[in-house]
Amino acid sequence: MRPRTICIVLGGGRGTRLYPLTQPRCKPAVPLAGKYRLVDIPISNCLNSGLNEIYVLTQFNTASLHRHIQSTYSFDPFGGGVVDILSAEQTEAGDNWYQGTADAVRQNLIHFGVNSKDLILILSGDQLYRMDFRELITKHHEMSADATIAATPIDESEVSGFGLMQVEDNFSIQSFVEKPKKKEVIEEYLMSEKLLKSVGRPKKQKACLASMGIYLFNADVLMDALDSEDTDFGKEVIPGLLGKKSLKSYIFDGYWEDIGTVSAFFEANLKLTDDQPPFDFFDPYDRIFTRPRYLSASVIINSRIDRAIVADGCTIKNAKIERSVIGVRSQIGKKTSLSNVVYMGSDVYESDADKKDLKKRGIPPLGVGSNCTIRNAILDKNVRIGDNVTLDPEGKVDGTYPGGITVRDGILIVAKDQAVPEGTTF
């Protein structure tokens, strides 16, 4: 059998750091940038790298992800490509849910048809970046590595939230430390001048290498490592290989953002409205793929829009929108102001007859009504915001409030399918 590269996207956790966005869906299915899903990023990176055997491992709220994958990624029968979802299942070997990232891969090895000469690429489902995995694979072979871990330089002042690697000049990994706080520990993990030079950074810069949670294994090495009770790659499997196998680092110095928290997700979306956004969705060669919806162009009437992404199928009338992301099928009423808002849009349209019927029952139609003011907020899919509503998290403590409203990391969130009655002030 010819060696293959099997790509595995990890999306099996509950996504508690992204709650309530993960209440109705698993983490990889969370909408991104107006029309995409988080899972589109690692899958597109694989496809743009010529890798088309991709498995997404998940176990919580998978229906939305299934619909998206099935309607987005299909291959002709001659290419041999597949994007498949593997959820936790009961088998003769066991009936446990995934106990961690490594356990998720272990439980699904039977489905991959792995040959000992294959490569297995482990990816995260909640990161925003663009990487050519062919370069990672080439470096892996050149370094004669058993496992290669992608790492990105992080300024010394920002490393306390990351897992760091101590890497020698030949890219060998010597040790790991998780989210260090002590200065003397951090200094032990500073990049050498040679490593800084290898990525074009000033030799006097103080930076450390943070693990990106992207792992490339020789299949036989991974299978041996998973023949254990270890459940997590970062905490158990990878450290357990130190001194036993050839562990190397691949340094990636492009834009990379872990968007696994509400605040990181919010800022990553809003940064896309910058004059020169750190992540370019307009790259003609490395496209980000997503579901084709065949929607009409958006209609914008007598509105002021400054630094915004507006997806397809929207209607915006006499509104003011600043530094916001407006998702597919969004409806925004007259004299409404949105500032620093990620609005995910709607799954369907409503007819005029439906809107009249809803109004009789005191239910706002899909979208944001007229004379509304909304700041620093995430509006999830299919929300109904009535007329004359004001939403602003300023001065509010983090927590869950009546009406499907949550404040987290100082950001107001209206949960999916929730209705905010006319005249509400929060």
C-alpha positions in Angstrom: 0.0 0.0 0.0 1.2 3.5 -0.8 1.8 5.7 2.2 -1.0 8.2 2.9 -1.4 11.3 5.1 -4.5 10.8 7.2 -5.8 14.1 8.6 -7.8 14.1 11.8 -9.6 17.2 13.1 -10.3 17.1 16.8 -13.7 18.6 17.7 -15.0 16.2 20.3 -15.0 18.4 23.5 -18.0 20.1 25.0 -16.6 23.5 24.0 -17.4 24.9 27.4 -15.1 27.9 26.8 -17.3 28.9 23.9 -20.6 28.5 25.7 -23.4 29.5 25.0 -22.4 29.4 21.3 -21.8 25.6 21.8 -25.1 25.0 23.5 -26.9 24.0 20.3 -23.9 22.7 18.3 -20.5 21.3 18.6 -17.5 23.6 18.5 -16.4 23.0 14.9 -19.9 24.0 13.7 -19.8 27.4 15.3 -20.3 30.1 12.5 -17.3 32.2 11.6 -16.9 35.4 9.5 -20.5 35.7 8.3 -20.7 32.6 6.2 -18.2 29.9 7.3 -17.9 27.4 10.1 -14.9 26.9 12.3 -14.3 23.5 10.8 -13.9 25.0 7.4 -10.5 26.4 8.4 -8.6 23.1 9.1 -10.4 21.3 6.2 -9.6 24.0 3.7 -5.9 24.0 4.9 -5.9 20.3 4.2 -7.4 20.6 0.8 -5.2 23.5 -0.2 -2.2 21.3 0.8 -3.3 18.4 -1.5 -4.6 16.3 1.4 -8.1 15.0 0.9 -8.5 12.1 3.5 -10.0 14.0 6.4 -11.9 12.8 9.5 -13.6 15.0 12.0 -13.9 13.5 15.5 -16.7 14.8 17.7 -19.3 13.6 20.1 -21.5 16.5 21.3 -24.4 18.1 19.4 -23.2 16.8 16.0 -26.4 17.4 13.9 -25.5 20.9 12.7 -21.9 19.7 11.8 -23.3 16.7 9.9 -25.5 18.9 7.8 -22.7 21.3 7.0 -20.1 18.6 6.1 -22.6 16.7 3.9 -23.7 19.8 2.0 -20.2 21.3 1.6 -17.6 18.6 1.0 -18.2 16.0 -1.8 -15.6 14.5 -4.1 -15.8 12.7 -7.5 -15.4 8.9 -7.2 -12.0 9.0 -9.0 -10.2 11.4 -6.6 -10.5 9.2 -3.5 -11.2 12.1 -1.2 -13.3 12.0 1.9 -14.4 14.4 4.7 -16.1 12.2 7.2 -17.5 12.7 10.7 -16.7 10.0 13.3 -18.7 10.4 16.5 -18.3 8.4 19.7 -20.0 5.0 19.4 -20.7 1.9 21.4 -18.7 -1.2 20.1 -17.8 -4.6 21.4 -14.5 -3.1 22.6 -16.2 -0.5 24.8 -19.0 2.0 25.2 -17.2 5.0 26.6 -17.4 8.5 25.4 -14.0 10.0 24.2 -12.0 10.6 27.4 -9.6 13.0 25.7 -8.0 13.9 22.4 -5.7 10.8 22.3 -8.5 8.5 23.3 -10.7 9.9 20.5 -8.0 8.9 18.0 -7.5 5.5 19.6 -11.1 4.6 19.4 -11.2 5.4 15.7 -8.0 3.8 14.5 -10.1 0.9 13.3 -11.8 3.2 10.8 -8.7 4.7 9.3 -7.2 1.6 7.8 -3.8 2.7 8.9 -0.6 1.3 7.4 2.6 1.6 9.4 4.2 3.7 6.7 1.4 6.3 6.8 1.5 9.8 8.3 -1.2 11.0 10.7 -1.8 14.7 11.0 -3.7 15.8 14.1 -5.4 19.2 13.9 -7.5 21.4 16.2 -11.0 22.4 15.2 -11.0 25.9 16.8 -8.1 27.8 15.3 -7.8 30.5 12.6 -4.7 30.2 10.5 -3.5 29.3 7.0 -0.7 26.7 6.7 0.6 24.6 3.8 0.9 21.2 5.4 3.2 20.0 2.6 6.0 22.2 4.1 5.3 20.6 7.5 5.5 17.1 6.0 8.7 17.9 4.1 10.4 19.2 7.2 9.2 16.1 9.1 11.0 13.9 6.6 14.1 16.1 6.4 14.5 16.0 10.1 13.9 12.2 10.3 11.3 12.9 12.9 9.1 10.3 14.6 6.7 13.1 15.5 6.7 16.8 14.6 4.9 19.5 16.6 4.0 22.8 15.0 4.9 25.8 17.1 4.6 29.5 16.8 6.7 32.3 18.4 4.9 34.1 21.2 6.3 37.2 22.9 7.6 36.6 26.4 4.9 38.9 27.9 2.1 36.7 26.5 3.2 33.2 27.1 1.4 32.5 30.4 -1.7 31.2 28.5 0.2 28.7 26.3 2.0 25.4 26.5 5.7 26.1 25.7 8.4 23.9 24.2 12.2 24.1 24.8 13.7 23.6 21.3 17.3 23.1 20.4 18.9 24.7 17.3 18.4 21.5 15.4 14.7 21.7 16.2 14.8 18.8 18.6 12.3 19.2 21.5 13.9 19.0 24.9 11.0 19.7 27.3 7.5 21.1 27.8 5.9 23.4 30.3 2.2 24.2 30.6 1.2 27.9 31.0 4.2 29.1 33.0 3.9 32.0 35.3 7.4 32.3 36.9 9.9 34.5 35.0 12.8 32.2 35.7 10.9 29.3 34.1 9.9 31.4 31.1 13.5 32.4 30.5 14.5 28.8 30.2 12.2 28.5 27.2 13.3 31.6 25.2 14.2 30.9 21.6 17.9 31.0 20.7 19.3 33.5 18.3 19.6 30.8 15.6 15.9 29.8 15.9 14.9 33.5 15.8 16.9 34.0 12.7 15.4 30.9 11.1 12.0 32.6 11.0 13.4 36.1 10.2 13.0 37.6 13.7 15.4 40.0 15.4 18.0 38.0 17.3 17.5 40.1 20.4 13.8 39.5 20.6 12.5 37.6 23.6 10.0 35.0 22.4 9.1 31.5 23.2 7.7 28.7 21.1 4.1 27.8 21.9 2.6 24.5 20.8 -0.2 25.0 18.2 -1.8 21.7 19.0 -0.9 20.5 15.5 0.9 17.1 15.5 2.3 15.0 12.7 3.1 11.4 13.5 4.6 8.4 11.8 1.7 6.0 12.0 3.7 3.2 13.7 4.9 5.6 16.4 1.4 6.9 17.0 -0.1 3.4 17.2 2.6 2.3 19.7 2.0 5.5 21.8 -1.8 4.9 21.8 -1.3 1.3 23.1 -1.6 2.7 26.6 -4.1 4.3 28.9 -3.0 7.9 27.9 -6.1 10.0 27.0 -4.6 13.4 26.0 -2.0 14.3 23.4 -0.6 17.5 24.9 -0.5 16.4 28.6 0.4 12.7 28.2 1.2 11.2 24.8 3.7 13.9 23.5 5.6 14.3 26.8 5.7 10.5 27.1 7.7 10.3 23.9 10.5 12.6 25.1 13.8 10.8 25.2 12.2 7.7 23.5 11.5 9.0 20.0 12.7 11.8 17.7 10.5 14.7 18.6 11.0 17.8 16.4 9.5 21.2 16.1 8.2 22.9 12.9 8.2 26.7 13.5 5.2 28.5 11.9 5.5 32.3 11.9 2.3 33.3 10.2 -1.0 34.5 11.7 -2.5 32.0 14.2 -5.3 32.5 16.6 -6.7 30.1 19.1 -10.4 31.0 19.0 -11.6 28.6 21.6 -12.9 31.3 24.0 -15.8 33.8 23.6 -13.4 36.8 23.8 -11.0 35.3 21.3 -13.8 34.3 18.9 -15.3 37.8 19.2 -12.0 39.7 18.5 -11.0 37.3 15.7 -14.2 38.0 13.9 -14.0 41.8 14.4 -10.4 41.9 13.2 -11.5 40.7 9.9 -13.0 44.1 9.3 -9.6 45.9 9.6 -8.2 47.7 6.7 -5.5 45.0 6.5 -7.0 42.0 8.4 -4.5 39.5 9.8 -6.4 36.7 8.1 -7.2 37.0 4.4 -10.4 35.3 3.2 -9.8 36.8 -0.2 -6.7 34.7 -1.1 -7.3 33.5 -4.7 -5.0 30.5 -4.3 -5.7 29.2 -0.8 -9.4 29.6 -0.7 -11.5 28.8 2.4 -14.3 26.5 1.4 -17.8 26.4 2.8 -21.4 25.5 2.0 -22.7 26.9 -1.3 -26.1 28.6 -0.5 -27.0 30.2 -3.8 -28.4 33.3 -2.0 -29.1 36.6 -3.7 -26.8 39.6 -3.3 -27.4 41.7 -0.2 -29.7 44.8 -0.4 -28.5 47.8 1.5 -30.7 50.9 1.4 -29.7 54.4 2.7 -27.3 53.0 5.4 -24.0 54.0 6.8 -21.6 51.1 7.0 -18.0 51.5 8.3 -15.6 48.5 8.6 -18.1 45.6 8.2 -18.4 42.2 6.6 -21.9 41.7 5.0 -22.6 38.2 3.8 -25.1 37.1 1.1 -28.9 37.4 1.3 -29.1 40.3 3.8 -31.5 43.3 3.8 -30.3 46.4 5.6 -32.5 49.5 5.7 -31.5 53.0 7.0 -29.1 51.5 9.5 -25.7 52.4 10.9 -23.2 49.6 11.2 -19.7 50.0 12.6 -17.0 47.3 13.0 -19.4 44.4 12.7 -19.8 41.0 11.0 -23.2 40.5 9.4 -24.0 36.9 8.6 -26.2 35.3 5.9 -29.8 36.3 5.6 -29.5 39.0 8.2 -32.4 41.4 8.4 -31.7 44.8 10.0 -34.5 47.4 10.4 -34.6 51.2 10.1 -32.7 53.5 12.3 -30.9 50.6 14.0 -27.3 51.0 15.1 -24.8 48.0 15.5 -21.3 48.6 16.8 -18.8 45.8 17.5 -21.4 43.2 16.8 -21.0 39.6 15.4 -24.4 38.8 14.0 -24.6 35.2 12.6 -27.7 35.7 10.5 -30.5 33.2 9.9 -31.0 29.8 8.4 -34.3 30.7 6.6 -36.4 33.6 5.4 -39.9 34.4 6.7 -42.7 35.4 4.4 -44.7 38.6 5.0 -47.7 36.4 6.1 -45.5 34.7 8.6 -44.3 38.0 10.0 -47.8 39.3 10.4 -48.9 36.2 12.2 -45.9 36.4 14.5 -46.6 40.0 15.3 -50.2 39.2 16.3 -48.7 36.7 18.8 -46.2 39.2 20.1 -43.2 37.5 18.6 -40.6 39.6 16.7 -39.8 38.4 13.2 -36.3 37.0 12.4 -33.6 39.6 12.5 -33.0 42.9 14.3 -35.9 45.3 14.4 -36.1 49.1 13.9 -34.7 51.8 16.3 -32.4 49.3 18.0 -29.0 50.0 19.5 -26.7 47.0 20.0 -23.0 47.2 21.1 -20.3 44.7 21.9 -22.5 41.7 21.3 -22.8 38.3 19.5 -26.2 37.6 18.1 -26.4 33.9 17.4 -28.4 32.3 14.5 -32.1 32.9 14.1 -32.4 35.5 16.9 -35.5 37.7 17.0 -34.8 41.3 18.2 -37.9 43.4 18.5 -38.2 47.1 17.8 -36.8 49.8 20.2 -34.3 47.3 21.9 -31.1 48.4 23.5 -28.4 45.8 24.3 -25.1 46.7 25.8 -23.0 44.7 28.3 -21.3 47.7 29.8 -21.6 47.6 33.6 -23.0 44.1 33.6 -21.3 41.2 35.4 -20.6 38.0 33.6 -23.5 35.6 33.9 -26.7 34.2 32.5 -29.8 36.5 32.4 -33.5 35.9 31.5 -34.5 35.8 27.8 -31.5 33.8 26.5 -29.0 36.6 27.2 -25.5 35.8 28.5 -22.6 38.1 29.3 -19.2 36.4 29.1 -15.8 37.9 29.0 -17.6 41.3 29.0 -19.5 40.4 25.7 -23.2 40.2 25.5 -24.6 37.0 23.7 -28.1 36.4 22.6 -28.3 32.6 22.2 -29.6 30.8 19.1 -33.3 31.0 18.4 -34.0 33.4 21.2 -36.4 36.3 21.0 -35.8 39.7 22.7 -39.2 41.4 23.1 -39.9 44.9 21.8 -38.7 47.7 24.0 -36.2 45.7 26.0 -33.3 47.6 27.5 -30.4 45.6 28.9 
